[in-house]
Amino acid sequence: MLGIALKPYAGLTTQLLHQGAFSETTDFGLDFPSQSFTKVTTLIGARAQFSFQFAGFTVVPQGNLAWSHALHDGSLFTHAALYDSPFLIEAADRGSTSTSNWK
């Protein structure tokens, strides 16, 4: 017997990242202050699965397809200082909409 199921789903995820302060004790004196980043992502998609019998076992392959949208301003900057001169390090931009999640 063949059983097919298609289930819609929606989700909301929150990711929090805390980076502790760091200071080098070398002559370079690289410093990173303590920082925190937050990202909220919405998700909407569908899960599909079907089942069938094979050699006396029930086999259930599954698949997911989702669209996600990040609800953040896109500014993921890390503050740092080298030789007491501050500068910013910008994270690569993945965009706010994708078919996979930032992890």
Backbone as CSV, one residue per row, in Angstrom:
resi,resn,N_x,N_y,N_z,CA_x,CA_y,CA_z,C_x,C_y,C_z
1,MET,0.840,-1.192,0.000,0.000,0.000,0.000,0.874,1.241,0.000
2,LEU,0.495,2.226,-0.784,1.237,3.469,-0.918,0.499,4.567,-0.166
3,GLY,1.195,5.235,0.776,0.599,6.339,1.524,1.363,7.619,1.248
4,ILE,0.664,8.685,0.843,1.294,9.955,0.527,0.739,11.026,1.458
5,ALA,1.642,11.877,2.001,1.217,12.969,2.873,1.965,14.242,2.496
6,LEU,1.243,15.351,2.450,1.807,16.666,2.203,1.329,17.562,3.333
7,LYS,2.273,18.113,4.104,1.916,18.913,5.279,2.541,20.293,5.186
8,PRO,1.728,21.347,5.168,2.284,22.697,5.202,2.758,23.023,6.618
9,TYR,3.735,23.931,6.725,4.175,24.368,8.046,4.708,25.791,7.976
10,ALA,4.722,26.443,9.118,5.272,27.785,9.264,6.071,27.804,10.557
11,GLY,7.062,28.658,10.596,7.889,28.703,11.793,8.506,30.063,12.018
12,LEU,9.012,30.236,13.210,9.694,31.450,13.621,10.878,31.009,14.474
13,THR,12.074,31.413,14.095,13.257,31.045,14.865,13.998,32.304,15.296
14,THR,14.663,32.193,16.419,15.502,33.269,16.921,16.883,32.712,17.185
15,GLN,17.891,33.417,16.720,19.266,33.006,16.965,19.969,34.127,17.713
16,LEU,20.629,33.761,18.800,21.371,34.709,19.615,22.832,34.293,19.626
17,LEU,23.720,35.233,19.414,25.146,34.960,19.451,25.787,35.970,20.382
18,HIS,26.531,35.482,21.358,27.267,36.368,22.249,28.751,36.090,22.062
19,GLN,29.489,37.127,21.763,30.933,37.030,21.585,31.586,37.715,22.774
20,GLY,32.341,36.960,23.541,33.025,37.529,24.692,34.183,38.424,24.280
21,ALA,34.595,39.301,25.175,35.716,40.199,24.906,37.017,39.406,24.791
22,PHE,37.923,39.933,23.981,39.206,39.270,23.770,40.282,40.340,23.613
23,SER,41.394,40.171,24.291,42.532,41.086,24.158,43.808,40.282,24.063
24,GLU,44.617,40.581,23.034,45.912,39.924,22.896,46.919,40.574,23.842
25,THR,47.849,39.797,24.287,48.900,40.333,25.161,50.215,40.478,24.407
26,THR,50.157,40.466,23.067,51.362,40.616,22.251,51.573,42.095,21.924
27,ASP,52.593,42.386,21.166,52.870,43.764,20.758,51.804,44.324,19.824
28,PHE,51.068,43.437,19.130,50.025,43.906,18.215,48.832,44.485,18.963
29,GLY,48.485,43.891,20.097,47.397,44.407,20.924,46.041,44.387,20.251
30,LEU,45.682,43.274,19.598,44.375,43.150,18.963,43.314,43.002,20.047
31,ASP,42.265,43.828,19.969,41.197,43.826,20.975,39.837,43.675,20.311
32,PHE,38.993,42.831,20.912,37.597,42.686,20.524,36.745,42.924,21.762
33,PRO,35.792,43.868,21.731,34.904,44.049,22.879,33.831,42.953,22.911
34,SER,33.161,42.828,24.012,32.044,41.897,24.136,30.885,42.411,23.280
35,GLN,30.285,41.529,22.463,29.172,41.916,21.606,28.125,40.808,21.565
36,SER,26.893,41.201,21.274,25.806,40.243,21.092,25.076,40.549,19.789
37,PHE,24.648,39.490,19.089,23.905,39.614,17.844,22.622,38.802,17.966
38,THR,21.535,39.308,17.372,20.247,38.609,17.379,19.697,38.591,15.956
39,LYS,19.118,37.455,15.582,18.478,37.345,14.267,17.185,36.557,14.419
40,VAL,16.110,37.081,13.856,14.807,36.405,13.846,14.502,36.041,12.392
41,THR,14.065,34.801,12.170,13.773,34.320,10.823,12.379,33.714,10.778
42,THR,11.605,34.082,9.744,10.310,33.446,9.519,10.496,32.358,8.465
43,LEU,9.638,31.377,8.523,9.762,30.210,7.657,8.374,29.758,7.225
44,ILE,8.218,29.437,5.949,6.969,28.842,5.471,7.346,27.792,4.424
45,GLY,6.701,26.643,4.513,7.071,25.582,3.591,6.133,24.401,3.643
46,ALA,6.605,23.297,3.084,5.817,22.070,3.034,6.733,20.867,3.242
47,ARG,6.183,19.869,3.914,6.859,18.590,4.099,6.087,17.547,3.304
48,ALA,6.806,16.737,2.567,6.163,15.670,1.800,6.790,14.340,2.200
49,GLN,5.966,13.332,2.288,6.471,11.994,2.563,5.530,10.973,1.950
50,PHE,6.084,9.843,1.637,5.241,8.740,1.196,5.836,7.462,1.757
51,SER,5.028,6.459,1.850,5.489,5.190,2.412,5.150,4.052,1.457
52,PHE,6.026,3.057,1.493,5.777,1.870,0.684,6.465,0.681,1.346
53,GLN,6.035,-0.486,0.971,6.600,-1.724,1.503,7.733,-2.204,0.602
54,PHE,8.832,-2.630,1.236,9.950,-3.171,0.492,10.583,-4.284,1.313
55,ALA,10.559,-5.488,0.801,11.157,-6.658,1.462,10.650,-6.828,2.886
56,GLY,9.374,-6.574,3.076,8.774,-6.756,4.398,8.948,-5.577,5.339
57,PHE,9.560,-4.497,4.882,9.765,-3.300,5.696,8.961,-2.145,5.119
58,THR,8.560,-1.222,5.981,7.916,0.004,5.532,8.991,1.067,5.361
59,VAL,9.109,1.619,4.159,10.090,2.652,3.848,9.351,3.982,3.724
60,VAL,9.872,5.052,4.392,9.195,6.350,4.405,10.188,7.464,4.028
61,PRO,10.408,7.711,2.736,11.242,8.858,2.334,10.507,10.171,2.626
62,GLN,11.263,11.207,3.011,10.675,12.501,3.332,11.452,13.608,2.642
63,GLY,10.793,14.728,2.403,11.438,15.906,1.840,10.792,17.166,2.376
64,ASN,11.604,18.218,2.532,11.117,19.522,2.992,11.527,20.584,1.987
65,LEU,10.658,21.555,1.788,10.980,22.713,0.978,10.406,23.915,1.703
66,ALA,11.270,24.925,1.966,10.809,26.080,2.726,11.412,27.359,2.177
67,TRP,10.722,28.460,2.413,11.208,29.791,2.107,11.414,30.472,3.444
68,SER,12.578,31.077,3.635,12.846,31.768,4.891,13.177,33.229,4.625
69,HIS,12.862,34.063,5.602,13.126,35.495,5.502,13.691,35.983,6.825
70,ALA,14.886,36.570,6.778,15.529,37.082,7.989,15.005,38.475,8.306
71,LEU,14.594,38.669,9.554,14.073,39.962,9.998,15.153,40.676,10.809
72,HIS,16.179,41.148,10.108,17.219,41.927,10.772,17.688,43.001,9.815
73,ASP,18.411,43.973,10.346,18.822,45.097,9.500,20.033,44.773,8.630
74,GLY,20.574,43.577,8.752,21.672,43.164,7.898,23.035,43.648,8.332
75,SER,23.096,44.381,9.430,24.379,44.925,9.865,25.028,44.014,10.907
76,LEU,25.783,43.058,10.433,26.534,42.174,11.330,27.992,42.636,11.316
77,PHE,28.292,43.600,12.179,29.627,44.159,12.272,30.268,43.756,13.590
78,THR,31.513,43.380,13.531,32.298,43.122,14.736,33.250,44.290,14.915
79,HIS,33.240,44.867,16.092,34.136,45.970,16.414,35.458,45.390,16.888
80,ALA,36.553,45.991,16.476,37.878,45.530,16.880,38.815,46.728,16.929
81,ALA,39.984,46.515,17.498,41.005,47.564,17.539,42.370,46.906,17.423
82,LEU,43.235,47.538,16.649,44.599,47.069,16.469,45.511,48.268,16.672
83,TYR,46.468,48.152,17.549,47.333,49.284,17.924,46.497,50.461,18.393
84,ASP,45.443,50.197,19.138,44.513,51.203,19.663,43.784,51.985,18.573
85,SER,43.759,51.466,17.341,42.995,52.084,16.255,41.776,51.221,15.966
86,PRO,40.559,51.738,16.251,39.356,50.920,16.046,39.035,50.723,14.562
87,PHE,38.403,49.562,14.260,37.925,49.273,12.913,36.771,48.288,13.012
88,LEU,36.043,48.124,11.911,34.894,47.219,11.853,35.180,46.061,10.908
89,ILE,34.683,44.890,11.261,34.737,43.713,10.399,33.297,43.377,10.050
90,GLU,32.972,43.404,8.750,31.599,43.152,8.321,31.447,41.701,7.878
91,ALA,30.378,41.057,8.347,30.085,39.676,7.949,29.602,39.652,6.503
92,ALA,29.810,38.533,5.849,29.321,38.361,4.482,27.802,38.443,4.471
93,ASP,27.242,39.092,3.472,25.792,39.256,3.361,25.187,38.081,2.608
94,ARG,24.323,37.317,3.294,23.614,36.208,2.642,22.301,36.646,2.072
95,GLY,21.931,37.888,2.287,20.628,38.343,1.836,19.585,38.052,2.903
96,SER,18.413,38.607,2.729,17.372,38.416,3.730,16.389,37.319,3.365
97,THR,16.446,36.839,2.130,15.527,35.800,1.692,16.327,34.656,1.085
98,SER,16.024,33.449,1.495,16.727,32.296,0.931,15.869,31.059,1.084
99,THR,16.349,29.984,0.486,15.649,28.706,0.632,16.386,27.795,1.601
100,SER,17.374,28.329,2.315,18.033,27.588,3.376,18.252,28.514,4.561
101,ASN,18.585,27.964,5.707,18.717,28.750,6.933,20.157,29.082,7.258
102,TRP,20.360,30.263,7.849,21.655,30.673,8.360,21.886,29.914,9.641
103,LYS,22.941,29.112,9.709,23.188,28.305,10.905,24.616,28.406,11.324
